Amino acid sequence: GRTRPHHRQEPGRGGGVSDAPRCRLYLITPPALDPAVFAPVLAEALAGGDVACVQLRLKDVPDEAVLAAGRLLMPIVQAAGAAFIVNDRPDLARALGADGVHVGQDDASYGEARKLLGPDAIVGVTCHDSRHLAMEAAEAGADYVAFGAIYPTATKEAKTSAPLDLIGWWAELFETPCVAIGGITVENAAPVIAAGADFLAVSAGVWAHKDGPRAAVARFNALLGA
């Protein structure tokens, strides 16, 4: 069975720090890519160590481009034991047979996504810096909530900035896993891990790493295992 991002975060498994599940890496594809050129880069990155999931995030491209990228990249992701998640579009996730979808506040609702993809799919929800949105999403059944931007990011226009104490608050009170997103790099990840994030969502921090994506994934894993 493929890894679902929340497999290691089963509810009710003790609350102590010692038995807390370890934080894992959640890769997001670069904002623009040529699937054929990116495929070997992705395979190389995944060879660097444990990755929970990869989110295909292509903005302002035709549906067919997302589907073509998905058809090429999904087998690489799944062969590495990671879940393949499509950004924004439950309909395209379903067409691809992807493991799940990540929806923003301006995209399809959690309910629509769940209805389209069924009970076993991963449905994660962007909650920006909002405790209220996160509680609503968790209550509805989301597999994870995403908070950001943790740090300034060049990858997208961040609408909000999420403080680390928001992650700490969430981790302490709620069983639904949380994903920290926005400007996270090997150099600045330690405080985010310490705050209690279940997943680190990283894009440029891996793809633009000076030693290459594989080394970046290896270094993140060294941090995450510490």
ABEGO torsion letter per residue (X at the ends): XBBBAAAAABBGBEABAAABBBBBBBBBBBABBBAAAAAAAAAAAAAAEBBABBBBBBBGBBAAAAAAAAAAAAAAAAAAGBBBBBBGBAAAAAAAGBAEBBBBAABBBAAAAAAAAEAABBBBBBAEABAAAAAAAAAAGBABBBBOBABBBAABBBABBBBAAAAAAAAAABABBBBBBEGBBAAAAAAAAAAGBABBBBBAAAAABAAEAAAAAAAAAAAAAX
